[in-house]
Amino acid sequence: MFGSENPLMKLDKEDFRALSGKPVHLEKWATNIGPLYKSEKHYKELLSKDVEKLSSLQRLLYASDRYSVLLIFQAMDAAGKDGAIGHVLSGINPQGCEVHSFKHPSAEELDHDFLWRTTCKLPSRGRIGVFNRSYYEEVLILRVHPELVLAEKLPPELSKRKTIWEGRYRSIVDFEKHLYRSGTRVIKFFLHLSKEEQRKRFLARIDQPDKNWKFSLADMAERQFWDEYMTAYKDCLQATSKKSAPWHIVPADDKYNARLIVSHVVIQTMQDLKMSMPELSAEQKSKLQELRGQLAK
């Protein structure tokens, strides 16, 4: 994909975008590419520069107060979602960013439509919101484990397997188009991890005492459904990657690469918004000078 001596210079968000209306064959998408950095030190320098750019863009986002940005991360276990979020957004003012993780829904959440609990956590104008897993779980884990749909207590005619997933894809696409029309830019990442790399990371979590806390028996149980998850992801990405809210399929076997790709996609998307600092009217500027004169005394 990248042939130059400095591949980072040619990194473009379109290289990783699942095209709207086009089939998605995950088996043909790389889980690893050549390194975008020369060494660990070089990686840290590159990421530091991106973090600084993001911090500046977040301040501009807040000051212009026209858009909000929602980042969605989905992946198999151990793909590096937490690390990508933590490192890429490390320079963002905490007052301008919120991270939400969505686990098993509560009884109250199950009594609402499947988009309700995430809708309540959307970022307000001028802010960046992050969903570590999201409403997409409703067409991923529930598709692999359709028995979980029963807990949502849907009317029988609405919970048929032949129609429920297509219906939810339509609901999600319509919802994200609504967000776009309301000034929220949705940037979606699927961290594409290979099954072999997941095996290595699971072993590291077991073998290294300081990583034992990361390992869960549930993670191992879900690994048995790898093929089913890949089918669910393929169909989901294909149905819901739209121009207004595209999916980016990020090679995740190399965590450093994945973080650099994520940061570049976010930076390029925010730069495309053409934001600027608010312009003061002549009257406002005059008033400021009057106040300055009072303070100067």
C-alpha positions as CSV (number, residue, x, y, z in Angstrom):
1,M,0.0,0.0,0.0
2,F,2.8,2.4,0.8
3,G,5.9,2.5,-1.3
4,S,7.7,5.7,-0.3
5,E,10.6,5.9,2.1
6,N,8.3,7.9,4.5
7,P,5.0,6.1,4.2
8,L,3.4,8.4,6.8
9,M,3.5,11.3,4.4
10,K,1.2,9.4,2.0
11,L,-1.2,8.2,4.6
12,D,-4.7,9.0,3.6
13,K,-8.0,8.2,5.4
14,E,-9.5,7.0,2.1
15,D,-6.9,4.1,2.0
16,F,-8.8,2.5,4.9
17,R,-12.4,3.4,4.1
18,A,-15.0,0.8,3.4
19,L,-16.7,2.2,0.3
20,S,-20.5,2.9,0.5
21,G,-22.4,0.3,-1.5
22,K,-19.4,-1.9,-2.2
23,P,-18.9,-5.5,-0.9
24,V,-16.6,-5.8,2.1
25,H,-14.4,-8.9,2.0
26,L,-12.5,-8.8,5.4
27,E,-10.3,-11.7,4.4
28,K,-8.8,-9.4,1.7
29,W,-8.2,-6.5,4.0
30,A,-4.7,-6.5,5.6
31,T,-4.4,-6.9,9.4
32,N,-0.8,-5.7,9.1
33,I,1.1,-3.5,6.8
34,G,4.7,-2.2,6.7
35,P,5.6,-0.1,9.7
36,L,4.8,3.6,9.4
37,Y,7.7,4.4,11.7
38,K,11.4,3.7,11.8
39,S,11.7,2.9,15.5
40,E,9.8,3.0,18.7
41,K,11.4,6.5,19.4
42,H,10.2,7.6,15.9
43,Y,6.7,6.3,16.6
44,K,6.5,8.3,19.8
45,E,7.7,11.4,18.0
46,L,5.1,11.0,15.2
47,L,2.3,10.3,17.7
48,S,3.3,13.3,19.8
49,K,2.9,15.5,16.8
50,D,-0.5,14.1,16.0
51,V,-1.6,14.5,19.6
52,E,-0.6,18.2,19.4
53,K,-2.5,18.7,16.2
54,L,-5.6,17.0,17.7
55,S,-5.4,19.2,20.8
56,S,-5.3,22.3,18.6
57,L,-8.2,21.1,16.5
58,Q,-10.3,20.3,19.6
59,R,-9.8,23.8,20.8
60,L,-11.0,25.1,17.4
61,L,-13.9,22.7,17.5
62,Y,-14.9,24.1,20.9
63,A,-14.4,27.8,20.0
64,S,-16.3,27.5,16.7
65,D,-19.2,25.7,18.4
66,R,-20.7,24.4,15.1
67,Y,-19.8,20.8,15.0
68,S,-19.4,17.8,17.3
69,V,-17.3,14.7,16.6
70,L,-18.2,11.2,17.6
71,L,-15.5,8.4,17.3
72,I,-16.8,4.8,17.4
73,F,-14.4,1.9,18.0
74,Q,-15.4,-1.7,17.4
75,A,-13.2,-4.7,17.3
76,M,-12.6,-8.3,18.6
77,D,-11.1,-8.7,22.1
78,A,-7.5,-7.6,22.5
79,A,-7.5,-5.6,19.3
80,G,-6.3,-2.4,21.1
81,K,-9.3,-0.2,21.4
82,D,-8.4,1.1,24.9
83,G,-4.8,1.7,23.9
84,A,-5.8,3.6,20.7
85,I,-8.3,5.8,22.6
86,G,-5.9,6.5,25.5
87,H,-2.8,7.3,23.3
88,V,-4.4,9.2,20.4
89,L,-6.6,11.4,22.7
90,S,-4.0,11.8,25.4
91,G,-3.5,15.5,24.7
92,I,-7.2,16.5,24.5
93,N,-8.6,18.7,27.2
94,P,-10.7,16.4,29.4
95,Q,-13.4,19.2,29.5
96,G,-13.8,18.8,25.7
97,C,-13.9,15.0,25.4
98,E,-16.0,12.2,26.9
99,V,-15.4,8.5,26.6
100,H,-18.2,6.0,27.1
101,S,-18.0,2.2,27.2
102,F,-21.1,0.2,26.7
103,K,-21.3,-3.2,28.4
104,H,-24.3,-5.4,29.0
105,P,-27.5,-3.3,28.9
106,S,-29.3,-2.6,32.2
107,A,-33.0,-3.4,32.8
108,E,-33.9,0.2,32.1
109,E,-31.9,0.2,28.9
110,L,-33.6,-3.0,27.7
111,D,-37.0,-1.3,28.1
112,H,-36.1,1.3,25.5
113,D,-35.2,1.0,21.8
114,F,-31.7,-0.2,21.0
115,L,-30.3,3.2,20.2
116,W,-31.6,4.9,23.3
117,R,-28.7,4.3,25.7
118,T,-26.1,5.6,23.3
119,T,-28.2,8.5,22.2
120,C,-28.1,9.8,25.7
121,K,-24.3,10.0,25.6
122,L,-23.9,11.8,22.3
123,P,-21.4,14.7,22.4
124,S,-22.8,18.2,22.5
125,R,-21.7,20.9,20.0
126,G,-18.0,21.7,20.3
127,R,-17.0,18.4,22.0
128,I,-15.5,15.1,21.0
129,G,-17.3,12.0,22.1
130,V,-15.8,8.4,22.1
131,F,-17.8,5.2,22.1
132,N,-15.7,2.2,23.1
133,R,-18.2,-0.3,21.6
134,S,-21.5,1.2,20.7
135,Y,-25.0,0.6,19.3
136,Y,-23.2,-1.6,16.7
137,E,-23.1,-4.4,19.4
138,E,-26.8,-4.8,18.6
139,V,-25.9,-6.2,15.1
140,L,-22.7,-7.9,16.1
141,I,-22.8,-9.8,19.4
142,L,-26.6,-10.2,19.2
143,R,-26.3,-11.6,15.8
144,V,-23.7,-14.1,16.9
145,H,-25.8,-14.8,20.0
146,P,-29.4,-14.3,18.8
147,E,-30.8,-15.7,22.1
148,L,-29.9,-12.3,23.6
149,V,-32.6,-10.6,21.5
150,L,-35.1,-12.3,23.8
151,A,-34.0,-10.0,26.7
152,E,-35.2,-7.0,24.7
153,K,-38.8,-8.2,24.9
154,L,-39.6,-7.2,21.3
155,P,-43.0,-8.1,19.9
156,P,-42.7,-11.5,18.2
157,E,-43.3,-10.1,14.7
158,L,-40.3,-7.7,15.1
159,S,-37.7,-10.2,16.4
160,K,-37.6,-12.6,13.4
161,R,-34.1,-13.4,12.4
162,K,-34.8,-12.9,8.7
163,T,-35.7,-9.3,9.1
164,I,-34.3,-7.9,12.4
165,W,-30.8,-7.3,11.2
166,E,-31.7,-5.5,8.0
167,G,-34.1,-3.4,10.0
168,R,-31.4,-2.4,12.5
169,Y,-29.0,-1.6,9.7
170,R,-31.6,0.8,8.3
171,S,-32.2,2.3,11.7
172,I,-28.5,2.9,12.2
173,V,-28.0,4.5,8.8
174,D,-30.9,6.8,9.2
175,F,-29.8,7.7,12.7
176,E,-26.2,8.6,11.5
177,K,-27.6,10.6,8.6
178,H,-29.7,12.5,11.2
179,L,-26.5,13.2,13.2
180,Y,-24.7,14.4,10.1
181,R,-27.5,16.8,9.3
182,S,-27.3,18.0,12.9
183,G,-23.6,18.8,12.8
184,T,-22.2,15.7,14.3
185,R,-19.4,14.0,12.3
186,V,-19.3,10.3,13.0
187,I,-15.9,8.6,12.5
188,K,-16.0,4.8,12.8
189,F,-13.1,2.5,13.3
190,F,-13.0,-1.3,13.0
191,L,-9.6,-2.4,14.4
192,H,-8.9,-5.4,12.1
193,L,-7.0,-8.0,14.2
194,S,-5.9,-11.4,13.0
195,K,-6.9,-14.5,14.9
196,E,-3.2,-15.4,15.3
197,E,-2.3,-12.0,16.8
198,Q,-5.3,-12.3,19.2
199,R,-3.9,-15.7,20.3
200,K,-0.5,-14.1,21.0
201,R,-2.0,-11.2,23.0
202,F,-4.1,-13.6,25.0
203,L,-1.0,-15.6,25.9
204,A,0.8,-12.4,26.9
205,R,-2.1,-11.6,29.2
206,I,-1.7,-15.0,30.9
207,D,2.1,-15.2,30.9
208,Q,2.8,-11.6,32.2
209,P,1.5,-11.1,35.8
210,D,0.9,-7.4,35.2
211,K,-1.5,-8.2,32.4
212,N,-3.4,-11.0,34.1
213,W,-6.2,-8.6,35.0
214,K,-6.9,-8.0,31.3
215,F,-7.7,-11.6,30.6
216,S,-11.3,-12.8,30.9
217,L,-12.7,-16.3,30.5
218,A,-15.5,-14.7,28.4
219,D,-12.8,-13.5,25.9
220,M,-11.7,-17.0,25.4
221,A,-15.3,-18.2,25.0
222,E,-16.0,-15.6,22.4
223,R,-12.9,-16.6,20.4
224,Q,-14.7,-19.8,19.6
225,F,-17.2,-17.8,17.5
226,W,-14.5,-16.1,15.4
227,D,-15.9,-17.0,12.0
228,E,-19.4,-16.0,13.0
229,Y,-18.1,-12.6,14.2
230,M,-16.2,-12.0,11.0
231,T,-19.4,-12.7,9.0
232,A,-21.3,-10.3,11.3
233,Y,-18.7,-7.6,10.9
234,K,-18.5,-8.0,7.1
235,D,-22.3,-7.6,6.7
236,C,-22.4,-4.7,9.2
237,L,-19.6,-2.7,7.6
238,Q,-21.0,-3.3,4.2
239,A,-24.5,-2.2,5.2
240,T,-23.6,0.9,7.3
241,S,-20.5,2.5,5.8
242,K,-21.9,5.6,4.2
243,K,-20.3,8.8,2.9
244,S,-21.7,10.7,5.9
245,A,-20.5,8.2,8.4
246,P,-17.8,5.9,6.9
247,W,-16.2,2.9,8.4
248,H,-12.4,2.7,8.5
249,I,-10.9,-0.7,8.5
250,V,-7.6,-0.3,10.5
251,P,-4.9,-3.0,10.4
252,A,-4.5,-3.7,14.1
253,D,-1.8,-6.4,14.4
254,D,0.8,-3.6,14.9
255,K,-0.6,-1.4,17.7
256,Y,1.7,1.5,16.9
257,N,0.6,1.5,13.2
258,A,-3.1,1.3,14.3
259,R,-2.7,4.4,16.6
260,L,-1.0,6.4,13.9
261,I,-3.7,5.5,11.4
262,V,-6.5,6.4,13.8
263,S,-4.9,9.7,14.6
264,H,-4.4,10.6,11.0
265,V,-8.0,9.8,10.1
266,V,-9.4,11.9,12.9
267,I,-7.1,14.8,12.0
268,Q,-7.9,14.7,8.3
269,T,-11.7,14.5,9.0
270,M,-11.6,17.4,11.4
271,Q,-9.4,19.5,9.1
272,D,-12.0,18.9,6.4
273,L,-14.6,20.8,8.5
274,K,-12.8,24.1,7.6
275,M,-13.3,25.5,11.1
276,S,-12.3,28.9,12.1
277,M,-12.2,31.1,15.2
278,P,-15.4,33.2,15.7
279,E,-15.2,36.6,14.2
280,L,-16.2,39.5,16.4
281,S,-18.3,42.3,15.1
282,A,-17.0,45.9,15.1
283,E,-19.3,46.7,18.0
284,Q,-17.9,43.8,20.0
285,K,-14.3,44.8,19.3
286,S,-15.1,48.3,20.3
287,K,-16.6,47.1,23.6
288,L,-13.5,45.0,24.2
289,Q,-11.2,48.0,23.8
290,E,-13.4,50.0,26.2
291,L,-13.1,47.2,28.8
292,R,-9.4,47.0,28.2
293,G,-9.1,50.7,28.9
294,Q,-10.9,50.2,32.2
295,L,-8.7,47.3,33.2
296,A,-5.5,49.2,32.2
297,K,-6.4,52.0,34.7
